[in-house]
Amino acid sequence: MDGSLAPEVRFPDRRPELRESEPLRWFRPRRLMEPDRFQEELGVIPETLTHGSSGELVATWDRAAAEALDRVMPLWPLTRCRSQRAPWFSEELREMKRRKRCLESIWRMSRSKSDRTNLRSFIKTYLR
């Protein structure tokens, strides 16, 4: 193990269409870990290991902590329900909409005729 407390655990994916689209991401639920329960799950490090090498002690600690963490707060698959983007909605259109919102915001703040003219002329080119 590389020293981290989060081991690589895989759960079977129930939805095969997700497997092809993008790799599954894993997360730990957002709740506070119960330190007492973690300590109980961790148990006691055997006395014999305290006299061994530091590498053995670290490896044993990593393994025990990872197993305890998995029992207290297991990893869950993060599934995202992204809607499909319309094929006609290009990056160019996205940029035009962003620019229009920016000009509209400027005009709403200033209420000047020149800003309104800029916005209206942009909308005319936008609608062509």
C-alpha positions in Angstrom: 0.0 0.0 0.0 1.2 3.5 -0.7 0.7 4.8 2.8 -2.8 6.3 2.2 -5.7 5.1 4.3 -8.1 4.8 1.3 -7.7 1.3 -0.2 -8.9 0.5 -3.7 -12.2 -1.3 -3.3 -14.4 -2.1 -6.3 -18.2 -2.8 -6.1 -20.0 -4.4 -9.0 -21.5 -1.8 -11.3 -25.3 -2.4 -11.7 -25.6 -0.2 -14.8 -23.3 -1.5 -17.6 -24.0 1.6 -19.8 -22.0 3.7 -17.3 -18.9 1.5 -17.6 -18.4 2.4 -21.3 -19.1 6.1 -21.0 -16.6 7.2 -18.3 -14.6 5.6 -15.4 -16.5 5.2 -12.2 -15.5 7.6 -9.4 -15.5 6.6 -5.8 -16.2 8.7 -2.7 -16.7 8.4 1.0 -20.2 9.5 2.3 -20.3 13.0 3.8 -20.9 12.1 7.4 -18.6 12.4 10.4 -16.7 9.3 11.1 -17.3 7.9 14.6 -13.8 7.8 16.2 -14.8 5.3 18.9 -16.2 2.9 16.3 -13.0 3.3 14.2 -10.9 2.6 17.2 -13.0 -0.5 18.0 -12.7 -1.7 14.4 -8.9 -1.0 14.4 -8.4 -3.2 17.4 -5.0 -3.5 19.1 -1.7 -3.8 17.3 -0.1 -7.0 18.5 2.8 -6.5 21.0 5.1 -8.6 18.8 5.0 -6.1 16.0 6.3 -3.3 18.2 9.7 -5.0 18.4 9.9 -5.7 14.6 11.1 -3.4 11.9 9.4 -0.1 11.3 8.5 -1.2 7.7 6.5 -4.1 9.1 4.8 -1.9 11.7 3.8 0.7 9.0 2.6 -2.0 6.6 0.5 -3.6 9.4 -0.9 -0.3 10.4 -1.8 0.6 6.8 -3.6 -2.7 6.3 -5.4 -2.5 9.7 -6.4 1.1 9.2 -7.6 0.6 5.7 -9.8 -2.4 6.7 -11.2 -0.5 9.7 -12.0 2.5 7.5 -13.7 0.3 5.0 -15.9 -1.2 7.7 -16.7 2.2 9.3 -17.1 4.3 6.1 -17.1 2.2 2.9 -16.5 3.7 -0.5 -19.5 4.3 -2.6 -19.7 4.7 -6.4 -20.5 8.2 -7.5 -23.0 8.2 -10.2 -23.7 11.3 -12.1 -26.9 11.7 -14.2 -25.7 14.1 -16.8 -28.1 14.9 -19.5 -26.9 14.6 -23.1 -26.0 17.9 -24.7 -28.0 18.8 -27.8 -25.9 18.2 -31.0 -26.6 21.7 -32.3 -25.4 23.4 -29.1 -21.8 24.1 -30.1 -19.0 25.9 -28.3 -19.5 28.9 -30.5 -23.2 29.1 -29.5 -22.2 28.8 -25.8 -19.7 31.6 -26.2 -22.3 33.8 -27.9 -24.8 33.2 -25.1 -22.2 34.0 -22.5 -21.3 37.2 -24.3 -25.0 38.2 -24.6 -25.4 37.7 -20.8 -22.3 39.7 -20.1 -23.6 42.6 -22.3 -27.0 42.4 -20.7 -25.5 42.5 -17.2 -23.5 45.6 -18.1 -26.5 47.3 -19.5 -28.7 46.5 -16.5 -26.0 47.9 -14.2 -25.5 51.2 -16.1 -28.8 51.7 -17.8 -27.0 53.8 -20.4 -28.2 54.1 -24.0 -24.8 53.1 -25.4 -24.7 49.8 -23.5 -28.3 49.1 -24.6 -27.3 49.8 -28.2 -24.3 47.4 -27.9 -26.6 44.7 -26.5 -29.2 45.2 -29.2 -26.7 45.1 -32.0 -25.1 42.0 -30.6 -28.6 40.4 -30.3 -29.2 41.2 -34.0 -26.0 39.5 -35.0 -26.7 36.6 -32.6 -30.2 36.0 -34.2 -28.8 35.9 -37.8 
